Amino acid sequence: MAVPSPGYSMTLRVETPASFSATSEIATAISAAGAAVTALDVAESNHSTMVVDVTFDATDADHGQRVQLAVDALESITVRKASDRTFLMHLGGKLEVVPKVPLRNRDDLSRAYTPGVARVCMAIHENPADARNLTIKRNTVAVVTDGTAVLGLGDIGPAAALPVMEGKAALFKQFADVDAWPVCLDTKDTDEIVAIVKALAPVYGGVNLEDIAAPRCFEIEARLREELDIPVFHDDQHGTAIVTLAALRNALRVVGKNMEDVRIVVSGVGAAGHAIIQLLLGSGAKHIVAAGRSGAIHRGENYVDEHRSWIAQHTNPEDFSGTLHQALVGADVFIGVSAPGLLQEEHVASMNTDAIVFAMANPDPEVDPAAAAKHAAVVATGRSDYPNQINNVLAFPGFFRGLLDANVSDITTEMLVAAADAIAHRVSPDELHSGFIVPSVFDAQVAPDVAAAVVAAVAR
């Protein structure tokens, strides 16, 4: 059953008679309609009327409208205005450019711009490496997308993807003081995307690829890594893999099992699934079965997709060829990066004792978390309204902070594993339990720890 979420928060400005019971009537009506009241303030009052601002969380946009109608239907109460708080947050965008240096007089201007800036330009012309020290390149990341695989929304195009990329850039700044900027490209052509990013690269110290559909995302990342001298990170792949590995390390500690012994079923063989499998294998996992829409990936099938072929060659040593549901029987771990509602309670019940379920499809997971928790020892999702949120924001800000600080161009498996271990270790043994296997996304020490782990991995 869906629960009210801050993602569907509304504020109603309501006119009521001046009475002691008016506010309680409003709150009761909202609660009866299934929403959660989060704030209630009297904005104006006189001898006969009051104006009340009431804020509530709904389960979705339609539910918000129904709640509004329920309040408006109350006797002698009128809804003057309804505001969607999410849309209000996005008015005019979420980013701005702020100069780091003061421009107060002619002296400042002559050094920041002409004529003084010419000397800096020539220094970079004579030694291009100086651009990293003398420009924004030192601390700036391009968040690049074509809008073809936006989380939970699919192919919505570059303009519609921009609010997500703005949010990504805001998270970079908030959690790791990395200056990031959205680069939304109006093309789906792989060659064109590669050429555009290469042409933009002089401005940036790194590239974060985001929400580009598979399998093109694999080729784009591989070519850019080969052709650029700055790090290229596909967050949908490697960010997800880092946090998944961190969560799994701690979940295994909770249930007292070892990575090399457990049977792991991965649902979803796109960008995220492929990267998770690679990182799990690099961390000692030996028994992995990956499943796509048609069932388990195995050596007995000829796959046109080279990435599925790679999975077939490196996983499923027993060549199991059944369905996802059949693969789950007796499995220790389920990791879902696929589609909602693939599993029912009985499928989780068929797993081994002390099972671990990571149902990370967003916004609706592969299995209802409450149903899964009846049979699994540890349950995690990608959502913020359940315990154990596996959220990439735990990884990418600190990871890029470390890349920029170390001034490296390549990303290695050792860096990814080091980042995962840093995240896992933010949960102390005293804190660790089935409902707390990853740190809070607001833990201010996560990004510095991840950055330090990346820098240390580079130094080794």
PAPA-525207 format. One line per field, with one value per residue (C-alpha): x, y, z; residue number from 1; residue in three letters. Coordinates in steps of 0.02 Angstrom, whole numbers. Layout:
! residues N
x	(X, ...)
y	(Y, ...)
z	(Z, ...)
pos	(NUM, ...)
code	(Ala, ...)
! end
This chain:
! residues 460
x	(0, 69, 115, 116, 279, 362, 379, 191, 180, 47, 1, -180, -227, -398, -525, -626, -745, -655, -683, -578, -632, -591, -410, -449, -588, -465, -333, -461, -526, -350, -306, -470, -425, -264, -138, -15, -26, 150, 113, -37, -21, -147, -89, -225, -369, -503, -666, -759, -635, -465, -345, -254, -105, -105, 32, 15, 101, -2, 36, 32, -31, -208, -219, -170, -314, -435, -375, -400, -579, -611, -559, -657, -812, -812, -954, -910, -730, -655, -488, -420, -262, -171, 17, 121, 278, 386, 345, 376, 551, 590, 528, 669, 780, 884, 1056, 1145, 1321, 1405, 1576, 1711, 1803, 1739, 1716, 1705, 1808, 1918, 2064, 1965, 1896, 2067, 2132, 1977, 1947, 2038, 2182, 2252, 2162, 2263, 2420, 2330, 2264, 2440, 2507, 2379, 2417, 2600, 2563, 2386, 2403, 2392, 2207, 2174, 2249, 2195, 2015, 1856, 1917, 1998, 1830, 1697, 1603, 1488, 1328, 1291, 1129, 1022, 866, 834, 834, 777, 744, 565, 517, 614, 646, 578, 707, 841, 731, 621, 777, 850, 766, 848, 1019, 998, 961, 1116, 1222, 1148, 1193, 1373, 1388, 1294, 1387, 1562, 1583, 1602, 1538, 1434, 1331, 1194, 1237, 1076, 1106, 970, 1035, 1031, 1174, 1321, 1453, 1377, 1368, 1550, 1603, 1506, 1574, 1751, 1727, 1663, 1797, 1921, 1803, 1781, 1884, 1770, 1616, 1467, 1360, 1180, 1018, 1080, 994, 1083, 1170, 1228, 1285, 1418, 1495, 1486, 1574, 1707, 1749, 1755, 1867, 1983, 1984, 1980, 2114, 1985, 1887, 1720, 1597, 1428, 1332, 1187, 1316, 1456, 1372, 1235, 1363, 1466, 1318, 1248, 1414, 1425, 1248, 1279, 1440, 1346, 1193, 1304, 1378, 1202, 1158, 1333, 1365, 1516, 1521, 1607, 1478, 1310, 1202, 1155, 1015, 1022, 863, 905, 1050, 1054, 1183, 1160, 1146, 1301, 1406, 1342, 1389, 1563, 1594, 1525, 1639, 1785, 1740, 1741, 1565, 1567, 1385, 1286, 1138, 1078, 903, 828, 651, 666, 749, 923, 1075, 1177, 1309, 1186, 1112, 1191, 1170, 1186, 1217, 1402, 1363, 1242, 1373, 1500, 1379, 1346, 1533, 1572, 1421, 1303, 1436, 1300, 1218, 1047, 921, 757, 651, 687, 565, 649, 821, 765, 728, 862, 954, 1033, 1027, 909, 967, 836, 875, 735, 548, 409, 304, 409, 402, 268, 283, 294, 447, 541, 481, 564, 737, 863, 848, 912, 885, 936, 821, 875, 723, 790, 672, 609, 485, 402, 513, 515, 423, 323, 451, 329, 287, 471, 513, 399, 524, 691, 811, 866, 765, 826, 751, 794, 659, 677, 517, 582, 735, 897, 887, 1019, 1048, 1187, 1209, 1311, 1439, 1454, 1490, 1632, 1694, 1714, 1789, 1922, 1950, 1972, 2086, 2194, 2199, 2176, 2103, 2064, 1938, 1986, 1896, 2008, 1936, 1757, 1786, 1876, 1727, 1605, 1708, 1714, 1524, 1501, 1620, 1518, 1397, 1484, 1464, 1358, 1239, 1229, 1064, 938, 856, 1018, 1147, 1195, 1229, 1108, 1125, 1142, 1291, 1416, 1565, 1518, 1582, 1749, 1777, 1738, 1852, 1994, 1970, 1981, 2138, 2216, 2172, 2258, 2414, 2427)
y	(0, 171, 288, 479, 551, 724, 708, 742, 881, 1015, 1173, 1232, 1409, 1388, 1518, 1463, 1538, 1603, 1457, 1346, 1189, 1247, 1191, 1021, 995, 1028, 912, 775, 787, 774, 626, 539, 559, 461, 605, 656, 832, 904, 1087, 1194, 1382, 1522, 1653, 1783, 1806, 1932, 1934, 1826, 1726, 1644, 1601, 1438, 1367, 1178, 1069, 882, 736, 634, 469, 539, 691, 622, 586, 767, 828, 714, 780, 958, 917, 838, 998, 1107, 1003, 1049, 1162, 1349, 1310, 1367, 1324, 1488, 1419, 1253, 1247, 1095, 1118, 1013, 1126, 1280, 1215, 1204, 1376, 1461, 1308, 1250, 1316, 1482, 1542, 1643, 1725, 1670, 1836, 2012, 2136, 2298, 2421, 2448, 2363, 2201, 2209, 2234, 2075, 1965, 2020, 2130, 2169, 2058, 1900, 1896, 1848, 1700, 1647, 1647, 1548, 1411, 1424, 1391, 1253, 1179, 1083, 1249, 1257, 1140, 1265, 1429, 1394, 1310, 1148, 1105, 1078, 1063, 911, 897, 800, 733, 653, 628, 599, 423, 326, 443, 348, 284, 389, 317, 413, 587, 689, 813, 960, 853, 773, 942, 952, 786, 846, 1009, 905, 800, 957, 1023, 861, 872, 1044, 1008, 849, 868, 1051, 997, 1122, 1025, 1084, 997, 959, 894, 843, 843, 690, 501, 472, 389, 466, 637, 623, 569, 711, 843, 787, 783, 961, 1019, 930, 1076, 1160, 1010, 907, 755, 688, 608, 514, 504, 423, 365, 207, 41, -24, 145, 201, 64, 118, 303, 275, 161, 280, 434, 345, 300, 470, 594, 637, 667, 535, 476, 397, 323, 343, 230, 91, 122, 233, 104, -36, 52, 80, -94, -173, -66, -116, -300, -304, -241, -349, -503, -450, -441, -618, -691, -749, -729, -652, -803, -926, -843, -875, -709, -679, -515, -461, -338, -348, -168, -38, -53, -243, -266, -150, -229, -402, -343, -264, -413, -530, -414, -423, -612, -667, -837, -890, -763, -794, -645, -642, -538, -535, -710, -791, -834, -784, -940, -1009, -1114, -960, -854, -671, -532, -406, -417, -368, -513, -625, -564, -600, -775, -812, -746, -798, -945, -1083, -1216, -1149, -1135, -1091, -1068, -917, -781, -861, -1030, -952, -878, -1046, -1070, -909, -803, -632, -548, -387, -304, -165, -206, -176, -161, -304, -449, -543, -592, -639, -825, -799, -718, -859, -984, -909, -974, -932, -759, -699, -526, -432, -273, -220, -61, -25, 153, 221, 51, -94, -272, -331, -245, -211, -251, -419, -458, -416, -557, -683, -594, -545, -385, -283, -128, -20, 134, 235, 362, 311, 140, 91, 50, 166, 118, 291, 341, 506, 407, 375, 498, 664, 593, 484, 635, 736, 601, 594, 782, 789, 648, 724, 557, 515, 330, 243, 71, -71, -39, 138, 73, -59, 67, 186, 46, -3, 178, 190, 24, 74, 231, 112, 62, -112, -36, 43, -102, -199, -261, -90, 9, -61, 100, 273, 417, 518, 668, 595, 735, 620, 500, 605, 649, 466, 410, 544, 494, 310, 351, 455, 314, 186, 295, 306, 117)
z	(0, -49, 92, 92, 28, 35, -153, -162, -33, -52, 41, 45, 93, 172, 231, 382, 510, 665, 781, 892, 798, 619, 616, 692, 563, 422, 496, 525, 346, 275, 384, 340, 156, 186, 187, 322, 393, 414, 457, 503, 529, 552, 426, 458, 579, 620, 716, 588, 483, 483, 343, 376, 281, 296, 222, 194, 106, -18, -102, -280, -376, -398, -213, -178, -283, -191, -24, -84, -135, 35, 124, 4, 39, 224, 275, 279, 228, 61, -19, -85, -164, -183, -207, -255, -149, -267, -414, -307, -268, -454, -505, -601, -580, -432, -482, -502, -543, -405, -429, -307, -319, -281, -424, -326, -428, -581, -494, -470, -646, -726, -645, -663, -842, -966, -972, -834, -887, -1049, -953, -876, -1046, -1119, -972, -1011, -1197, -1161, -1034, -1055, -891, -800, -844, -698, -575, -654, -706, -644, -722, -554, -469, -604, -669, -820, -786, -960, -1019, -1172, -1066, -1133, -969, -831, -671, -666, -818, -965, -1126, -1090, -1185, -1133, -1082, -968, -894, -845, -672, -627, -686, -589, -434, -466, -479, -317, -228, -292, -215, -54, -6, -80, -133, -314, -443, -569, -717, -819, -1001, -1081, -1262, -1395, -1485, -1465, -1586, -1499, -1612, -1590, -1400, -1392, -1507, -1407, -1238, -1308, -1373, -1202, -1101, -1087, -962, -846, -726, -745, -833, -746, -872, -816, -875, -1046, -1107, -1123, -1223, -1294, -1123, -1120, -1285, -1241, -1076, -1150, -1292, -1182, -1057, -1199, -1283, -1137, -1009, -870, -772, -845, -723, -769, -607, -657, -669, -549, -420, -400, -391, -256, -139, -173, -126, 32, 84, 46, 147, 300, 268, 263, 430, 502, 448, 476, 298, 184, 10, -68, 1, -34, -186, -265, -391, -489, -579, -719, -841, -900, -851, -662, -658, -766, -655, -493, -556, -606, -437, -339, -436, -400, -215, -200, -248, -333, -352, -454, -568, -671, -744, -882, -949, -1024, -873, -816, -919, -957, -1074, -1171, -1257, -1393, -1347, -1475, -1336, -1289, -1110, -1086, -1167, -1039, -897, -967, -971, -797, -691, -666, -657, -651, -811, -729, -865, -772, -726, -599, -479, -496, -472, -306, -226, -94, -140, -3, -88, -212, -295, -405, -529, -649, -641, -511, -447, -513, -348, -226, -44, -83, -192, -48, 65, -53, -20, 106, 291, 339, 161, 100, -20, -110, -213, -294, -440, -424, -384, -361, -304, -370, -214, -79, 59, 199, 120, 92, 273, 332, 266, 234, 374, 284, 159, 66, -71, -172, -86, 53, 143, 196, 300, 210, 61, -67, -138, -258, -167, -41, -178, -321, -230, -126, -268, -383, -241, -228, -417, -427, -274, -341, -516, -603, -773, -750, -636, -571, -483, -333, -318, -329, -195, -84, -98, -54, 98, 157, 148, 237, 377, 415, 502, 663, 739, 877, 750, 628, 625, 498, 481, 468, 347, 258, 331, 312, 152, 268, 361, 329, 348, 207, 62, 146, 191, 13, -58, 57, 11, -175, -150, -48, -182, -312, -204, -183)
pos	(1, 2, 3, 4, 5, 6, 7, 8, 9, 10, 11, 12, 13, 14, 15, 16, 17, 18, 19, 20, 21, 22, 23, 24, 25, 26, 27, 28, 29, 30, 31, 32, 33, 34, 35, 36, 37, 38, 39, 40, 41, 42, 43, 44, 45, 46, 47, 48, 49, 50, 51, 52, 53, 54, 55, 56, 57, 58, 59, 60, 61, 62, 63, 64, 65, 66, 67, 68, 69, 70, 71, 72, 73, 74, 75, 76, 77, 78, 79, 80, 81, 82, 83, 84, 85, 86, 87, 88, 89, 90, 91, 92, 93, 94, 95, 96, 97, 98, 99, 100, 101, 102, 103, 104, 105, 106, 107, 108, 109, 110, 111, 112, 113, 114, 115, 116, 117, 118, 119, 120, 121, 122, 123, 124, 125, 126, 127, 128, 129, 130, 131, 132, 133, 134, 135, 136, 137, 138, 139, 140, 141, 142, 143, 144, 145, 146, 147, 148, 149, 150, 151, 152, 153, 154, 155, 156, 157, 158, 159, 160, 161, 162, 163, 164, 165, 166, 167, 168, 169, 170, 171, 172, 173, 174, 175, 176, 177, 178, 179, 180, 181, 182, 183, 184, 185, 186, 187, 188, 189, 190, 191, 192, 193, 194, 195, 196, 197, 198, 199, 200, 201, 202, 203, 204, 205, 206, 207, 208, 209, 210, 211, 212, 213, 214, 215, 216, 217, 218, 219, 220, 221, 222, 223, 224, 225, 226, 227, 228, 229, 230, 231, 232, 233, 234, 235, 236, 237, 238, 239, 240, 241, 242, 243, 244, 245, 246, 247, 248, 249, 250, 251, 252, 253, 254, 255, 256, 257, 258, 259, 260, 261, 262, 263, 264, 265, 266, 267, 268, 269, 270, 271, 272, 273, 274, 275, 276, 277, 278, 279, 280, 281, 282, 283, 284, 285, 286, 287, 288, 289, 290, 291, 292, 293, 294, 295, 296, 297, 298, 299, 300, 301, 302, 303, 304, 305, 306, 307, 308, 309, 310, 311, 312, 313, 314, 315, 316, 317, 318, 319, 320, 321, 322, 323, 324, 325, 326, 327, 328, 329, 330, 331, 332, 333, 334, 335, 336, 337, 338, 339, 340, 341, 342, 343, 344, 345, 346, 347, 348, 349, 350, 351, 352, 353, 354, 355, 356, 357, 358, 359, 360, 361, 362, 363, 364, 365, 366, 367, 368, 369, 370, 371, 372, 373, 374, 375, 376, 377, 378, 379, 380, 381, 382, 383, 384, 385, 386, 387, 388, 389, 390, 391, 392, 393, 394, 395, 396, 397, 398, 399, 400, 401, 402, 403, 404, 405, 406, 407, 408, 409, 410, 411, 412, 413, 414, 415, 416, 417, 418, 419, 420, 421, 422, 423, 424, 425, 426, 427, 428, 429, 430, 431, 432, 433, 434, 435, 436, 437, 438, 439, 440, 441, 442, 443, 444, 445, 446, 447, 448, 449, 450, 451, 452, 453, 454, 455, 456, 457, 458, 459, 460)
code	(Met, Ala, Val, Pro, Ser, Pro, Gly, Tyr, Ser, Met, Thr, Leu, Arg, Val, Glu, Thr, Pro, Ala, Ser, Phe, Ser, Ala, Thr, Ser, Glu, Ile, Ala, Thr, Ala, Ile, Ser, Ala, Ala, Gly, Ala, Ala, Val, Thr, Ala, Leu, Asp, Val, Ala, Glu, Ser, Asn, His, Ser, Thr, Met, Val, Val, Asp, Val, Thr, Phe, Asp, Ala, Thr, Asp, Ala, Asp, His, Gly, Gln, Arg, Val, Gln, Leu, Ala, Val, Asp, Ala, Leu, Glu, Ser, Ile, Thr, Val, Arg, Lys, Ala, Ser, Asp, Arg, Thr, Phe, Leu, Met, His, Leu, Gly, Gly, Lys, Leu, Glu, Val, Val, Pro, Lys, Val, Pro, Leu, Arg, Asn, Arg, Asp, Asp, Leu, Ser, Arg, Ala, Tyr, Thr, Pro, Gly, Val, Ala, Arg, Val, Cys, Met, Ala, Ile, His, Glu, Asn, Pro, Ala, Asp, Ala, Arg, Asn, Leu, Thr, Ile, Lys, Arg, Asn, Thr, Val, Ala, Val, Val, Thr, Asp, Gly, Thr, Ala, Val, Leu, Gly, Leu, Gly, Asp, Ile, Gly, Pro, Ala, Ala, Ala, Leu, Pro, Val, Met, Glu, Gly, Lys, Ala, Ala, Leu, Phe, Lys, Gln, Phe, Ala, Asp, Val, Asp, Ala, Trp, Pro, Val, Cys, Leu, Asp, Thr, Lys, Asp, Thr, Asp, Glu, Ile, Val, Ala, Ile, Val, Lys, Ala, Leu, Ala, Pro, Val, Tyr, Gly, Gly, Val, Asn, Leu, Glu, Asp, Ile, Ala, Ala, Pro, Arg, Cys, Phe, Glu, Ile, Glu, Ala, Arg, Leu, Arg, Glu, Glu, Leu, Asp, Ile, Pro, Val, Phe, His, Asp, Asp, Gln, His, Gly, Thr, Ala, Ile, Val, Thr, Leu, Ala, Ala, Leu, Arg, Asn, Ala, Leu, Arg, Val, Val, Gly, Lys, Asn, Met, Glu, Asp, Val, Arg, Ile, Val, Val, Ser, Gly, Val, Gly, Ala, Ala, Gly, His, Ala, Ile, Ile, Gln, Leu, Leu, Leu, Gly, Ser, Gly, Ala, Lys, His, Ile, Val, Ala, Ala, Gly, Arg, Ser, Gly, Ala, Ile, His, Arg, Gly, Glu, Asn, Tyr, Val, Asp, Glu, His, Arg, Ser, Trp, Ile, Ala, Gln, His, Thr, Asn, Pro, Glu, Asp, Phe, Ser, Gly, Thr, Leu, His, Gln, Ala, Leu, Val, Gly, Ala, Asp, Val, Phe, Ile, Gly, Val, Ser, Ala, Pro, Gly, Leu, Leu, Gln, Glu, Glu, His, Val, Ala, Ser, Met, Asn, Thr, Asp, Ala, Ile, Val, Phe, Ala, Met, Ala, Asn, Pro, Asp, Pro, Glu, Val, Asp, Pro, Ala, Ala, Ala, Ala, Lys, His, Ala, Ala, Val, Val, Ala, Thr, Gly, Arg, Ser, Asp, Tyr, Pro, Asn, Gln, Ile, Asn, Asn, Val, Leu, Ala, Phe, Pro, Gly, Phe, Phe, Arg, Gly, Leu, Leu, Asp, Ala, Asn, Val, Ser, Asp, Ile, Thr, Thr, Glu, Met, Leu, Val, Ala, Ala, Ala, Asp, Ala, Ile, Ala, His, Arg, Val, Ser, Pro, Asp, Glu, Leu, His, Ser, Gly, Phe, Ile, Val, Pro, Ser, Val, Phe, Asp, Ala, Gln, Val, Ala, Pro, Asp, Val, Ala, Ala, Ala, Val, Val, Ala, Ala, Val, Ala, Arg)
! end
